[in-house]
Amino acid sequence: MTGAMSIGVAGALGPDAIADIAADVERLGFSALWVNDTPDGDAVAALAAAAAATERLVLATGVVPVDRVDPDTLARRAAALPPERSIIGIGSGAAREGALGRVADAVARLRGGGVRRVYVGALGPRMRRLGAERADGVLLNWVTPARAAEQRSELREVAEGARLAVYVRTALDDAARPRLAVEAARYASYPNYAAHFARSGTTAIQTAFDGVEALRSGLDAYRRSADEVVLRAITPTDDAAAYRDFVERAARETFA
């Protein structure tokens, strides 16, 4: 069995652009649209706009940091999304102290607020276990297929129904590849990710699709290792047209 294919975009694009992109993502056969939440990019507002432009597409936040957004407030805002096709992905945020307790509390409060599906963004084994035990799934970031496969097996031992989604940074246009290199270097400079790459014995760029040939040669391995593969779009420019071009090309390469 191979994992579902989805698309990830930046919340900073804004609701109108993301609604347009979402319509293409659904039309072209992808399973879900994941939207990053940042201080300048409200993922829930963007997904509410995407919901109005789509009928079947799963709408997911990837991820909302619970040290920045109160979980009760997030649950109230998530009520604007169709519950049967939405996922609220959360993460611990920048503060490392008390991260496990903060995320466990957030999952409980989101459940109490009516959110049906919660995923936990995780790097370390304790956070992954929490996601399997308390939530519906785990979202991984910057991992190789081999590591994803290992971690999915670990999750299944904790909870048979736990799902694993993997973000894979993807540049399909040659003009986007320098931006991918910059993003990989930025993440590698963060201490928690530097430790993650050291544990994994890999580099950030080795976990990404750096060009079309890398996607063609590496996608099957990711799809065998995860329940859902999210192609996190890296585009030459940050405008809706560039993202829509990415979605069209990704569909050709993925579903051919």
Secondary structure, DSSP 8 states (H G I E B T S, - for coil): ---EEEEEEEGGG-HHHHHHHHHHHHHTT-SEEEEE-BTTB-HHHHHHHHHHH-SS-EEEEEEEETTTS-HHHHHHHHTTS-GGGEEEEEE--S--TTHHHHHHHHHHHHHHTT---EEEE-SSHHHHHHHHHHSSEEEEES--HHHHHHHHHHHHHH-TT-EEEEEEEEE-SGGGHHHHHHHHHHHHTSHHHHHHHHHHT--SGGGSEESHHHHHHHHHHHHHH-SEEEEEEE-SSSSHHHHHHHHHHHHHHHH-
